[in-house]
Amino acid sequence: MSLCTRSRMPTHLPANAVHIWQRPLVLPPTQLEQLAASLSPEERQRLESCRLARQRTTWIAVRGTLRLLLGHYLDQSPGALSFCYTPDGKPYLAGDAPRLSFNVTHSGQWGLYAISRSTELGVDLEQIRPMPPEKSLRLARRFFSSAEYAALSGLPPEQVQEAFFACWSRKEAYIKRHGLSMARLLAQFSVTVDPVGPPVLLETPWRPADVAHCRLYDLPAPTGYRAALALASSEPFDLRYAILET
């Protein structure tokens, strides 16, 4: 995985590459104003439904940055882009825009964006919320597969929290790769839970071909976060990671 700065991330996105952008969501007012100006009427309507000021600024930062990055690759004005949505709400570019697959996630004070020209993908970022091992295991028993729960239960207590969030981010990235609802599928497939071991999709009875045709990656993340990427490919991709600074 390559690390690069905003100025060094090229507009050209090769077919075998995925570009991943990390950006803080607490932005200066002038930048928020510029991002807000690029939003569509539908997005501004969504913004009006945000009751808290923090929700509003987060929505502007997340959505405006997505438009900024896609415009960067398409050499188009961010405000000129138009989106459609899957039944579960995953956005994709509408009309005759060149094909770009992308996915967005945010947690805490950070947003994460993954963009490709040739493969469907999902990305997830999770802020690690301190909790005792017993609570992590209770949540895992409720939401994870039986194999994942058993793997977590076998870890030393001091590793359970990190493993829980590693597992969660890998699972959500995989589900987002399909653009599906998290709640109805979370326990219906298994990934590795070891936070320092390789992320692997182990089984998925509702989509068995994915075991051979899906790659999971753990991504660099800010301190106190876990991040993961899922690609619809059996072949390795060149991942390039950049921080879009304020």
C-alpha positions in Angstrom: 0.0 0.0 0.0 1.4 3.4 -1.0 1.0 6.5 1.1 0.9 9.9 -0.7 -0.1 13.5 -0.2 -3.0 15.4 -1.7 -0.8 17.0 -4.3 0.8 13.7 -5.3 -2.4 11.6 -5.8 -2.9 11.6 -9.5 -6.1 12.1 -11.4 -5.3 9.0 -13.4 -6.8 6.0 -11.7 -5.5 2.7 -13.3 -7.8 -0.2 -13.7 -5.9 -2.3 -11.1 -5.8 0.4 -8.4 -8.0 1.7 -5.6 -7.5 5.2 -4.3 -8.4 5.7 -0.6 -8.8 9.1 0.9 -9.0 10.0 4.6 -10.3 13.4 5.6 -11.1 15.1 8.9 -14.7 16.2 9.2 -14.1 19.2 11.4 -13.4 21.9 8.7 -13.0 25.6 8.7 -16.2 27.6 7.9 -14.9 28.8 4.6 -14.3 25.2 3.4 -17.7 24.1 4.6 -19.3 26.9 2.7 -17.6 25.9 -0.5 -18.6 22.2 0.0 -22.2 23.2 0.8 -22.4 25.2 -2.4 -21.8 22.0 -4.5 -24.7 20.1 -3.0 -27.8 19.3 -5.0 -31.3 20.5 -4.1 -32.1 16.9 -2.8 -28.9 17.0 -0.7 -29.8 20.4 0.7 -33.2 19.0 1.6 -31.6 16.1 3.4 -29.4 18.7 5.2 -32.5 20.5 6.5 -33.6 17.3 8.3 -30.5 17.4 10.4 -31.6 18.9 13.7 -28.2 19.3 15.3 -25.5 21.7 14.1 -22.9 18.9 14.3 -25.0 16.6 12.1 -25.3 19.4 9.6 -21.6 20.1 9.4 -20.8 16.4 9.2 -23.2 15.9 6.3 -21.8 18.8 4.4 -18.2 17.6 5.0 -19.0 14.0 4.0 -21.1 14.7 1.0 -19.3 17.7 -0.2 -15.9 15.9 -0.1 -17.3 13.0 -2.0 -18.3 15.4 -4.8 -14.9 17.1 -4.6 -13.1 13.8 -5.1 -15.3 12.4 -7.8 -15.0 15.8 -9.6 -11.2 15.5 -9.3 -11.2 12.2 -11.2 -13.8 13.0 -13.7 -12.5 16.5 -14.4 -16.0 17.9 -13.7 -17.4 20.5 -11.4 -18.4 18.8 -8.1 -21.8 20.5 -8.3 -22.5 19.1 -11.7 -22.5 15.5 -10.6 -25.8 13.6 -10.2 -26.4 10.4 -8.2 -28.8 7.5 -8.2 -29.3 5.0 -5.4 -29.7 1.3 -5.0 -32.8 0.1 -3.0 -30.7 0.0 0.1 -29.4 3.5 -0.5 -25.9 3.0 -1.9 -25.2 5.9 -4.3 -23.8 5.6 -7.8 -23.2 8.1 -10.5 -26.1 8.8 -12.8 -26.2 9.6 -16.5 -23.3 9.3 -18.9 -20.5 9.9 -16.4 -17.5 7.7 -16.9 -17.7 4.6 -14.7 -16.4 5.0 -11.2 -17.1 2.7 -8.3 -17.0 4.4 -4.9 -18.0 4.0 -1.3 -18.0 6.4 1.7 -17.9 5.9 5.4 -17.5 8.1 8.4 -17.1 7.7 12.1 -16.2 10.2 14.9 -14.3 13.0 13.4 -13.1 11.3 10.2 -14.4 10.3 6.8 -13.0 7.6 4.5 -13.5 7.3 0.7 -12.6 4.5 -1.7 -12.7 4.9 -5.5 -12.0 2.5 -8.3 -12.6 2.3 -12.1 -13.0 -1.5 -12.3 -14.3 -3.2 -9.2 -17.2 -2.8 -6.9 -16.1 -2.1 -3.4 -17.1 -1.3 0.2 -15.2 0.6 2.9 -15.8 1.0 6.6 -14.4 3.1 9.4 -15.2 2.4 13.1 -14.2 4.5 16.1 -13.2 2.2 18.8 -15.4 2.8 21.8 -13.8 1.4 25.0 -15.7 -1.4 26.6 -14.9 -4.4 28.8 -14.4 -7.8 27.1 -17.7 -9.1 28.5 -19.6 -6.4 26.6 -17.7 -7.0 23.4 -18.6 -10.7 23.6 -22.2 -10.1 24.4 -22.5 -7.9 21.3 -20.6 -10.5 19.2 -23.0 -13.2 20.4 -25.9 -11.1 19.4 -24.7 -9.8 16.0 -21.8 -11.9 14.7 -21.8 -15.4 13.3 -21.3 -18.4 15.7 -17.8 -19.0 14.2 -16.8 -15.3 14.8 -18.1 -15.4 18.4 -16.2 -18.6 19.1 -13.0 -17.1 17.7 -13.4 -13.9 19.8 -14.2 -16.0 22.9 -10.8 -17.8 22.5 -8.7 -14.6 22.6 -7.0 -13.2 25.7 -9.3 -10.6 27.3 -6.9 -7.8 26.4 -7.3 -8.5 22.7 -11.0 -8.9 22.6 -11.9 -5.2 22.1 -9.5 -4.6 19.2 -10.6 -7.9 17.6 -14.3 -7.0 17.9 -13.8 -3.7 16.0 -11.5 -5.4 13.4 -14.2 -8.0 12.8 -17.0 -5.3 12.7 -15.2 -3.1 10.1 -14.4 -6.1 7.9 -18.0 -7.3 8.0 -19.5 -3.9 7.3 -17.0 -3.3 4.4 -18.1 -6.6 2.8 -21.8 -5.8 3.2 -21.3 -2.3 1.8 -19.5 -3.8 -1.2 -22.9 -5.3 -2.1 -24.8 -2.2 -1.2 -27.0 -4.2 1.1 -28.6 -3.6 4.5 -26.3 -4.4 7.4 -29.0 -5.6 9.9 -30.4 -8.5 7.9 -27.0 -10.1 6.9 -24.6 -9.4 9.7 -24.6 -12.9 11.2 -24.9 -14.7 7.9 -21.2 -14.8 7.0 -17.9 -15.1 8.7 -14.6 -13.2 8.5 -11.3 -13.6 10.4 -11.3 -11.7 13.7 -7.6 -11.6 14.6 -6.8 -7.9 14.6 -3.2 -8.4 13.4 -3.8 -11.4 11.1 -4.8 -11.2 7.5 -8.5 -10.2 6.9 -10.2 -13.0 5.0 -13.8 -13.8 4.1 -14.2 -17.3 5.4 -17.7 -18.3 4.5 -20.9 -16.7 3.1 -23.7 -19.2 2.5 -25.9 -16.6 0.8 -23.2 -15.8 -1.7 -20.7 -18.7 -1.7 -18.8 -17.6 -4.8 -17.6 -14.5 -2.9 -15.2 -16.6 -0.9 -13.0 -17.0 -4.0 -13.9 -13.6 -5.5 -13.6 -11.1 -2.7 -10.6 -9.6 -1.1 -10.5 -7.9 2.3 -7.9 -5.4 3.4 -7.3 -3.7 6.7 -6.6 0.0 6.1 -4.5 2.6 7.9 -6.7 4.5 10.3 -6.4 7.3 12.8 -5.4 6.4 16.3 -8.5 4.9 18.0 -10.1 3.7 14.8 -10.3 0.5 12.6 -10.8 0.6 8.9 -11.4 -2.1 6.3 -11.9 -2.4 2.5 -13.7 -5.1 0.5 -13.2 -5.6 -3.2 -15.2 -7.8 -5.6 -12.1 -9.4 -7.1 -9.9 -12.5 -6.8 -6.9 -10.5 -8.0 -4.8 -8.1 -5.9 -5.2 -4.4 -6.4 -2.7 -1.6 -5.9 -4.0 0.5 -3.0 -3.0 4.1 -2.7 -3.8 6.0 0.5 -3.8 9.7 1.0 -4.9 12.2 3.7 -6.9 15.1 2.3 -5.9 17.8 4.8 -7.9 21.0 5.7 
